[in-house]
Amino acid sequence: MSEKIPNLPIAKPLLGEPEAEAAKRAIMSGWVTQGPEVAAFEQEFGTYVGAKYACAVSNCTTALHLALLAVGVQPGDEVITVSHSYIATANSIRYCGAIPVFVDIEPQTYNINPMLIEDVISDRTRAILIVHQMGMPCDLKAILDIAHRYELPVIEDAACAIGSEILWSGEWEKIGKPHGDIACFSFHPRKVITTGDGGMLTTNNPEWDKQFRLWRQHGMSVPDTVRHGAKQVIFESYPMLGYNYRMTDIQAAVGREQLKRLPEIVERRRYLAQQYQQLLADVPDLKLPTEPGWVKSNWQSYCVRLPEKCNQRQVMQLMLDAGIATRRGIMCSHREPAYEHETWSCGSEREACHCGTGTCDRLNESEQAQNDTILLPLFDQITEQEQDYIVEVLKAAC
Ligand SMILES: *Cc1c(COP(=O)(O)O)cnc(C)c1O
């Protein structure tokens, strides 16, 4: 007689009646595109992270695109970032016709190594796009120090970092305040809260916020919401090239409910990550994630580095056979076919570091992390027994 094999996914959004009711509320109101729910969600989100302005958009990728445009990134410019991220990070730079310049990561935090940034700054560098990978805040102080010295704007890809915190002048502050110039968030179901798809830009610069609002709505001078309520006929105009990057009111209504749950979700994720840290502490050569004392992650993903003797695919298959879904660690954009040819740089002469063959000597830590790490299931509804089971299976697989 075989035991029942569980079916544990890598992640699972926490959605229920409140979200369903909120979606219904938006639908029954008769206004479903960007409108009052989006405005309220922006207000509440801005308050939560402590930003002066929050602008909702269709997803984090479009948020990154607008953030780069706002700080003036143009065709031919260079933007310093990491390869070791979801591919949308680097793609957003290419949407501007600019060139991603990839910097390697720190092996402990999987975030950009600030010590390597200065080395790749050139005359063409226009911005620095950092990623708070898997919700773990970057070394923002070190990065901002360099950026200020070279007068470069800093954009934070905070797709995964809603609810993460950083110790700033003795106070715990939310990622997205923002500490750089603009922060971009995602509400994809793989992130900590979700609206199906969705994104948010936060900034303290009123000009940029105004610009985002024009760009996301086709560059339209008078929004439909204003014309709808007007007692006089108003004709809109289109003074610039815009985009359709709007969030709908149905999504925003769901987002407002998700935002209410966020503190509880983050607390639960921190507890579950703590459990993993304890339960896995005695596995020989397994490297657990490190959280520097001056940050608090939201643990969007829980990433372990396998012992050297382990085969990543084999471990993942053994776990899948036992009913546990895992994922390979974060990808490297420069190893994808979409990044062949002259679409990126590592700041050195190509021949000198063997770039362009799916590997780059300068991005060794990024490649190692992709090869050696796996993500374990972590979501609100997971039980203690399930976590024990995951640990047991992983131990056996190692
Ligand atoms: C998920 C993710 C994105 C893309 O977010 P979307 O909302 O799906 O566009 C960008 N950057 C990082 C680091 C991500 O994890």
The ligand as an SDF file (V2000), in Angstrom:
LIG
                    3D

 15 15  0  0  0  0  0  0  0  0999 V2000
    8.6580   39.2420  -11.3040 C   0  0  0  0  0  0  0  0  0  0  0  0
    9.7540   40.1630  -11.5400 C   0  0  0  0  0  0  0  0  0  0  0  0
    9.6590   41.1620  -12.5170 C   0  0  0  0  0  0  0  0  0  0  0  0
    8.5010   41.2630  -13.4630 C   0  0  0  0  0  0  0  0  0  0  0  0
    7.2950   41.5780  -12.8420 O   0  0  0  0  0  0  0  0  0  0  0  0
    5.9430   41.5490  -13.7050 P   0  0  0  0  0  0  0  0  0  0  0  0
    4.9350   42.1930  -12.8010 O   0  0  0  0  0  0  0  0  0  0  0  0
    5.6300   40.1110  -13.9650 O   0  0  0  0  0  0  0  0  0  0  0  0
    6.1710   42.3240  -14.9270 O   0  0  0  0  0  0  0  0  0  0  0  0
   10.7130   42.0590  -12.6340 C   0  0  0  0  0  0  0  0  0  0  0  0
   11.7990   41.9800  -11.8470 N   0  0  0  0  0  0  0  0  0  0  0  0
   11.9250   41.0180  -10.9140 C   0  0  0  0  0  0  0  0  0  0  0  0
   13.1510   40.9750  -10.0570 C   0  0  0  0  0  0  0  0  0  0  0  0
   10.9180   40.0660  -10.7350 C   0  0  0  0  0  0  0  0  0  0  0  0
   11.0710   39.1110   -9.8190 O   0  0  0  0  0  0  0  0  0  0  0  0
  1  2  1  0
  2  3  1  0
  2 14  2  0
  3  4  1  0
  3 10  2  0
  4  5  1  0
  5  6  1  0
  6  7  2  0
  6  8  1  0
  6  9  1  0
 10 11  1  0
 11 12  2  0
 12 13  1  0
 12 14  1  0
 14 15  1  0
M  END
$$$$
